[in-house]
Amino acid sequence: MTERLFKLKEAGTTVRVELLGGLTTFLTMAYIIFVNAGILSTDFAGNPTGLSFEAAMLATCLASAVATILMGLLANYPIAQAPGMGENFFFVTVVMALSASGVTDAWRVALGIVFISGVIFLLLSLFPFRKAIIEAVSPSLKNGIAVGIGLLIAYLGLYMSNTGVIIIQNNIPKLNPNIFNFREPDLIIFFLGLFVTAALHARKVKGSILIGIIFTAVVSLIWGKTKFEGVFGLPKDHAFLKMDVARTCSMVQSEFMGMVDHFTESVFGISIVKNIHVATNCISFIIVFIFMDLFDTMGTLIGVGEQGGFMRDNKLPRSSRALVSDAAGTVVGSMTGTSTVTSFIESCVGVEYGARTGLANLVTGILFLLALFLTPIASMIGSYPPITAPALVIVGAMMVNNVRKIEWSDYSEAIPAFLAIIGIPLTLTIHNGIALGFMAYPVVKLLSGKGREVHWLMYVIGLILIVRYVFVRV
């Protein structure tokens, strides 16, 4: 049955490799359970958003499990799903904006916005539109996206993990001048994990990343930096179906009609641009959520696809199924009480271990469900970043290998790819970095006299992105 469902022999893998690959992916992204709950439950001013920490944690586990398992069964890819970093911050921004405009229980309306964007995303996924976008991207730009994601993953390992390797001074990231002053336990544990994992990887030891995570976890436990504490059992609070879709739709309708009125009044006037920019909160929020999910997912699929060797003739087989799984995850996530669910770049860690099929996703999804009962174990791994940070750095290094596949001799290919490479880590977002490359690609090609080499869809996307950044300022 396992062979029939996941075609392990065809993928050149085994049950053991898939099980451990799924475990590796889960351990690497287990932090999202607690980080996402913390972000969604408190706004940037430290005030409660209305979603409790327990409700958000429960929603995170359920949505991640459903979406990840669906991706494994429907698309047969080891690409895990969870509420996206970036999307969750934007969700809080939406809640704060709605609250400031006098909306009561703004988090319910925000969940409604996520639900509507997810439904629209799902409908788009049922048509060949999203698949066509992936196939319209040139091989050089695809590999540039993969390299950019690799750099972002490594950056997250070095900075976002709070290891102190990279610090921010005057809003500029730089190497910590005290990095070699080995008095900080976090730094010592991080470098021990990094060097052990790198050495095992260099020796081609199977499961080097998983072994490295376990080794670092044991060191941190002995050092006293992590503790096994807590109570087994389900969170007591939840937010099932507490979104206010009706009120969200009412706001969208009202604001859409207001925008039409503004446009009608000024259609022949010089203030047309100004009035089109009179943006409507809910409509703008829905557009941005769709935009973020579209490009985050596409970037991750391309990055993991290149890393795992899934791409065939510049196309990702079963991409339509993967996109449907991702969109369905967002719909389920909003119903359970969390922000947009998207494909996770940490899946590259499991792929690097050897995972090649949806069986790994089945394991990861089940572990998300078990995490609801085994929160002390998940918390021990996920709440101490130096444990998983070395794995992110190693995987980032592996993904940069795709830079060799870029046509550097053709500057009309190389420059847009390079902009995507630097755009993703410098903006700390996949979608903004991809947008930079997507806007540059058709323009550079056209001005260099190679406009006919560009798929017509890339012109459309480039124009849409320019309009999005000019008019939708959220």
LINZI-V310157 format. One record per residue. N is the residue number from 1. BURIAL is b if it has 16 or more other C-alpha atoms within 10 Angstrom, else e. D_LAST is the distance of its C-alpha to the last C-alpha in whole Angstrom. Layout:
n=N burial=BURIAL d_last=D_LAST
n=N burial=BURIAL d_last=D_LAST
This chain:
n=1 burial=e d_last=48
n=2 burial=e d_last=46
n=3 burial=e d_last=47
n=4 burial=e d_last=46
n=5 burial=e d_last=43
n=6 burial=b d_last=41
n=7 burial=b d_last=44
n=8 burial=b d_last=44
n=9 burial=e d_last=47
n=10 burial=e d_last=45
n=11 burial=e d_last=43
n=12 burial=e d_last=45
n=13 burial=e d_last=44
n=14 burial=b d_last=46
n=15 burial=b d_last=45
n=16 burial=e d_last=46
n=17 burial=b d_last=43
n=18 burial=b d_last=41
n=19 burial=b d_last=41
n=20 burial=b d_last=41
n=21 burial=b d_last=38
n=22 burial=b d_last=36
n=23 burial=b d_last=37
n=24 burial=b d_last=36
n=25 burial=b d_last=32
n=26 burial=b d_last=32
n=27 burial=b d_last=33
n=28 burial=b d_last=31
n=29 burial=b d_last=28
n=30 burial=b d_last=29
n=31 burial=b d_last=27
n=32 burial=b d_last=24
n=33 burial=b d_last=26
n=34 burial=b d_last=26
n=35 burial=b d_last=23
n=36 burial=b d_last=21
n=37 burial=b d_last=23
n=38 burial=b d_last=22
n=39 burial=b d_last=19
n=40 burial=b d_last=18
n=41 burial=b d_last=21
n=42 burial=b d_last=20
n=43 burial=b d_last=17
n=44 burial=e d_last=16
n=45 burial=e d_last=19
n=46 burial=e d_last=21
n=47 burial=e d_last=21
n=48 burial=e d_last=22
n=49 burial=b d_last=19
n=50 burial=b d_last=22
n=51 burial=b d_last=22
n=52 burial=b d_last=25
n=53 burial=b d_last=26
n=54 burial=b d_last=29
n=55 burial=b d_last=27
n=56 burial=b d_last=24
n=57 burial=b d_last=26
n=58 burial=b d_last=28
n=59 burial=b d_last=26
n=60 burial=b d_last=25
n=61 burial=b d_last=28
n=62 burial=b d_last=29
n=63 burial=b d_last=26
n=64 burial=b d_last=26
n=65 burial=b d_last=30
n=66 burial=b d_last=30
n=67 burial=b d_last=27
n=68 burial=b d_last=29
n=69 burial=b d_last=32
n=70 burial=b d_last=31
n=71 burial=b d_last=30
n=72 burial=b d_last=34
n=73 burial=b d_last=36
n=74 burial=b d_last=34
n=75 burial=b d_last=33
n=76 burial=b d_last=35
n=77 burial=b d_last=33
n=78 burial=b d_last=33
n=79 burial=b d_last=29
n=80 burial=b d_last=28
n=81 burial=b d_last=25
n=82 burial=b d_last=23
n=83 burial=b d_last=20
n=84 burial=b d_last=17
n=85 burial=b d_last=17
n=86 burial=b d_last=13
n=87 burial=b d_last=12
n=88 burial=b d_last=14
n=89 burial=b d_last=12
n=90 burial=b d_last=9
n=91 burial=b d_last=11
n=92 burial=b d_last=12
n=93 burial=b d_last=9
n=94 burial=b d_last=9
n=95 burial=b d_last=13
n=96 burial=b d_last=13
n=97 burial=e d_last=10
n=98 burial=b d_last=13
n=99 burial=e d_last=16
n=100 burial=e d_last=15
n=101 burial=e d_last=15
n=102 burial=e d_last=18
n=103 burial=e d_last=18
n=104 burial=e d_last=21
n=105 burial=b d_last=21
n=106 burial=b d_last=17
n=107 burial=b d_last=18
n=108 burial=b d_last=20
n=109 burial=b d_last=17
n=110 burial=b d_last=14
n=111 burial=b d_last=17
n=112 burial=b d_last=18
n=113 burial=b d_last=14
n=114 burial=b d_last=15
n=115 burial=b d_last=19
n=116 burial=b d_last=18
n=117 burial=b d_last=15
n=118 burial=b d_last=18
n=119 burial=b d_last=21
n=120 burial=b d_last=19
n=121 burial=b d_last=19
n=122 burial=b d_last=23
n=123 burial=e d_last=24
n=124 burial=b d_last=23
n=125 burial=b d_last=24
n=126 burial=e d_last=28
n=127 burial=e d_last=28
n=128 burial=e d_last=28
n=129 burial=e d_last=25
n=130 burial=b d_last=23
n=131 burial=b d_last=27
n=132 burial=b d_last=27
n=133 burial=b d_last=24
n=134 burial=b d_last=25
n=135 burial=b d_last=29
n=136 burial=b d_last=28
n=137 burial=b d_last=26
n=138 burial=b d_last=29
n=139 burial=b d_last=31
n=140 burial=b d_last=30
n=141 burial=b d_last=27
n=142 burial=b d_last=27
n=143 burial=b d_last=29
n=144 burial=b d_last=27
n=145 burial=b d_last=24
n=146 burial=b d_last=27
n=147 burial=b d_last=27
n=148 burial=b d_last=24
n=149 burial=b d_last=23
n=150 burial=b d_last=27
n=151 burial=b d_last=26
n=152 burial=b d_last=23
n=153 burial=b d_last=25
n=154 burial=b d_last=28
n=155 burial=b d_last=25
n=156 burial=b d_last=24
n=157 burial=b d_last=28
n=158 burial=b d_last=29
n=159 burial=b d_last=26
n=160 burial=b d_last=24
n=161 burial=b d_last=27
n=162 burial=b d_last=28
n=163 burial=b d_last=31
n=164 burial=b d_last=31
n=165 burial=b d_last=32
n=166 burial=b d_last=29
n=167 burial=b d_last=27
n=168 burial=e d_last=25
n=169 burial=e d_last=26
n=170 burial=e d_last=25
n=171 burial=e d_last=21
n=172 burial=e d_last=23
n=173 burial=e d_last=25
n=174 burial=e d_last=28
n=175 burial=e d_last=31
n=176 burial=e d_last=33
n=177 burial=e d_last=36
n=178 burial=e d_last=38
n=179 burial=e d_last=37
n=180 burial=e d_last=41
n=181 burial=e d_last=42
n=182 burial=e d_last=42
n=183 burial=e d_last=42
n=184 burial=e d_last=39
n=185 burial=e d_last=40
n=186 burial=b d_last=36
n=187 burial=b d_last=37
n=188 burial=b d_last=40
n=189 burial=b d_last=39
n=190 burial=b d_last=36
n=191 burial=b d_last=39
n=192 burial=b d_last=41
n=193 burial=b d_last=39
n=194 burial=b d_last=38
n=195 burial=e d_last=41
n=196 burial=b d_last=43
n=197 burial=b d_last=41
n=198 burial=b d_last=41
n=199 burial=e d_last=45
n=200 burial=b d_last=45
n=201 burial=b d_last=42
n=202 burial=e d_last=44
n=203 burial=e d_last=48
n=204 burial=e d_last=46
n=205 burial=e d_last=46
n=206 burial=e d_last=45
n=207 burial=b d_last=42
n=208 burial=b d_last=42
n=209 burial=b d_last=38
n=210 burial=b d_last=39
n=211 burial=b d_last=42
n=212 burial=b d_last=40
n=213 burial=b d_last=38
n=214 burial=b d_last=41
n=215 burial=b d_last=43
n=216 burial=b d_last=40
n=217 burial=b d_last=40
n=218 burial=e d_last=43
n=219 burial=b d_last=43
n=220 burial=b d_last=41
n=221 burial=e d_last=42
n=222 burial=e d_last=46
n=223 burial=e d_last=44
n=224 burial=e d_last=43
n=225 burial=e d_last=39
n=226 burial=b d_last=39
n=227 burial=b d_last=40
n=228 burial=e d_last=41
n=229 burial=e d_last=41
n=230 burial=e d_last=39
n=231 burial=e d_last=41
n=232 burial=e d_last=41
n=233 burial=e d_last=39
n=234 burial=e d_last=36
n=235 burial=e d_last=34
n=236 burial=e d_last=35
n=237 burial=e d_last=31
n=238 burial=b d_last=29
n=239 burial=b d_last=26
n=240 burial=b d_last=28
n=241 burial=b d_last=26
n=242 burial=b d_last=25
n=243 burial=b d_last=22
n=244 burial=b d_last=22
n=245 burial=b d_last=21
n=246 burial=e d_last=23
n=247 burial=e d_last=21
n=248 burial=b d_last=18
n=249 burial=b d_last=19
n=250 burial=e d_last=21
n=251 burial=b d_last=17
n=252 burial=b d_last=16
n=253 burial=e d_last=19
n=254 burial=e d_last=19
n=255 burial=b d_last=16
n=256 burial=b d_last=17
n=257 burial=e d_last=20
n=258 burial=e d_last=19
n=259 burial=b d_last=17
n=260 burial=e d_last=20
n=261 burial=e d_last=22
n=262 burial=b d_last=20
n=263 burial=b d_last=20
n=264 burial=e d_last=24
n=265 burial=e d_last=25
n=266 burial=e d_last=23
n=267 burial=e d_last=24
n=268 burial=e d_last=27
n=269 burial=e d_last=26
n=270 burial=e d_last=24
n=271 burial=e d_last=21
n=272 burial=b d_last=20
n=273 burial=e d_last=17
n=274 burial=e d_last=16
n=275 burial=b d_last=16
n=276 burial=b d_last=15
n=277 burial=b d_last=11
n=278 burial=b d_last=12
n=279 burial=b d_last=10
n=280 burial=b d_last=11
n=281 burial=b d_last=9
n=282 burial=b d_last=11
n=283 burial=b d_last=11
n=284 burial=b d_last=7
n=285 burial=b d_last=7
n=286 burial=b d_last=11
n=287 burial=b d_last=10
n=288 burial=b d_last=8
n=289 burial=b d_last=10
n=290 burial=b d_last=13
n=291 burial=b d_last=12
n=292 burial=b d_last=12
n=293 burial=b d_last=15
n=294 burial=b d_last=17
n=295 burial=b d_last=16
n=296 burial=b d_last=17
n=297 burial=b d_last=20
n=298 burial=b d_last=21
n=299 burial=b d_last=21
n=300 burial=b d_last=23
n=301 burial=b d_last=26
n=302 burial=b d_last=26
n=303 burial=b d_last=27
n=304 burial=b d_last=29
n=305 burial=b d_last=31
n=306 burial=b d_last=32
n=307 burial=b d_last=33
n=308 burial=b d_last=35
n=309 burial=e d_last=36
n=310 burial=b d_last=35
n=311 burial=b d_last=34
n=312 burial=e d_last=37
n=313 burial=e d_last=37
n=314 burial=b d_last=33
n=315 burial=b d_last=33
n=316 burial=b d_last=32
n=317 burial=b d_last=34
n=318 burial=e d_last=33
n=319 burial=b d_last=29
n=320 burial=b d_last=29
n=321 burial=b d_last=30
n=322 burial=b d_last=28
n=323 burial=b d_last=25
n=324 burial=b d_last=26
n=325 burial=b d_last=27
n=326 burial=b d_last=23
n=327 burial=b d_last=22
n=328 burial=b d_last=25
n=329 burial=b d_last=24
n=330 burial=b d_last=20
n=331 burial=b d_last=22
n=332 burial=b d_last=25
n=333 burial=b d_last=22
n=334 burial=b d_last=20
n=335 burial=b d_last=24
n=336 burial=b d_last=25
n=337 burial=b d_last=22
n=338 burial=b d_last=20
n=339 burial=b d_last=17
n=340 burial=b d_last=16
n=341 burial=b d_last=20
n=342 burial=b d_last=20
n=343 burial=b d_last=23
n=344 burial=b d_last=23
n=345 burial=b d_last=24
n=346 burial=b d_last=27
n=347 burial=b d_last=29
n=348 burial=b d_last=30
n=349 burial=b d_last=32
n=350 burial=b d_last=34
n=351 burial=b d_last=34
n=352 burial=b d_last=36
n=353 burial=b d_last=38
n=354 burial=b d_last=40
n=355 burial=b d_last=38
n=356 burial=b d_last=38
n=357 burial=b d_last=37
n=358 burial=b d_last=36
n=359 burial=b d_last=39
n=360 burial=b d_last=37
n=361 burial=b d_last=34
n=362 burial=b d_last=36
n=363 burial=b d_last=37
n=364 burial=b d_last=34
n=365 burial=b d_last=33
n=366 burial=b d_last=36
n=367 burial=b d_last=35
n=368 burial=b d_last=32
n=369 burial=b d_last=34
n=370 burial=b d_last=37
n=371 burial=b d_last=34
n=372 burial=b d_last=34
n=373 burial=b d_last=38
n=374 burial=b d_last=38
n=375 burial=b d_last=35
n=376 burial=b d_last=37
n=377 burial=b d_last=38
n=378 burial=b d_last=34
n=379 burial=b d_last=33
n=380 burial=b d_last=36
n=381 burial=b d_last=34
n=382 burial=b d_last=31
n=383 burial=b d_last=30
n=384 burial=b d_last=32
n=385 burial=b d_last=30
n=386 burial=b d_last=33
n=387 burial=b d_last=35
n=388 burial=b d_last=32
n=389 burial=b d_last=31
n=390 burial=b d_last=34
n=391 burial=b d_last=33
n=392 burial=b d_last=30
n=393 burial=b d_last=31
n=394 burial=b d_last=34
n=395 burial=b d_last=32
n=396 burial=b d_last=30
n=397 burial=e d_last=33
n=398 burial=b d_last=34
n=399 burial=b d_last=31
n=400 burial=b d_last=31
n=401 burial=e d_last=35
n=402 burial=b d_last=33
n=403 burial=b d_last=33
n=404 burial=e d_last=36
n=405 burial=e d_last=35
n=406 burial=b d_last=33
n=407 burial=b d_last=35
n=408 burial=e d_last=35
n=409 burial=e d_last=38
n=410 burial=e d_last=35
n=411 burial=e d_last=33
n=412 burial=b d_last=31
n=413 burial=b d_last=30
n=414 burial=b d_last=30
n=415 burial=b d_last=28
n=416 burial=b d_last=25
n=417 burial=b d_last=26
n=418 burial=b d_last=26
n=419 burial=b d_last=23
n=420 burial=b d_last=21
n=421 burial=b d_last=24
n=422 burial=b d_last=23
n=423 burial=b d_last=19
n=424 burial=b d_last=19
n=425 burial=b d_last=20
n=426 burial=b d_last=19
n=427 burial=e d_last=15
n=428 burial=b d_last=17
n=429 burial=b d_last=15
n=430 burial=b d_last=17
n=431 burial=b d_last=14
n=432 burial=b d_last=13
n=433 burial=b d_last=17
n=434 burial=b d_last=18
n=435 burial=b d_last=15
n=436 burial=b d_last=17
n=437 burial=b d_last=20
n=438 burial=b d_last=20
n=439 burial=b d_last=19
n=440 burial=b d_last=22
n=441 burial=b d_last=24
n=442 burial=b d_last=25
n=443 burial=b d_last=25
n=444 burial=b d_last=27
n=445 burial=b d_last=30
n=446 burial=b d_last=30
n=447 burial=e d_last=31
n=448 burial=e d_last=33
n=449 burial=e d_last=35
n=450 burial=e d_last=34
n=451 burial=b d_last=32
n=452 burial=e d_last=34
n=453 burial=e d_last=33
n=454 burial=b d_last=30
n=455 burial=b d_last=29
n=456 burial=e d_last=28
n=457 burial=b d_last=25
n=458 burial=b d_last=24
n=459 burial=b d_last=24
n=460 burial=e d_last=22
n=461 burial=b d_last=19
n=462 burial=b d_last=19
n=463 burial=e d_last=18
n=464 burial=e d_last=16
n=465 burial=b d_last=14
n=466 burial=e d_last=14
n=467 burial=e d_last=13
n=468 burial=b d_last=10
n=469 burial=e d_last=9
n=470 burial=e d_last=11
n=471 burial=b d_last=9
n=472 burial=b d_last=6
n=473 burial=e d_last=4
n=474 burial=e d_last=0
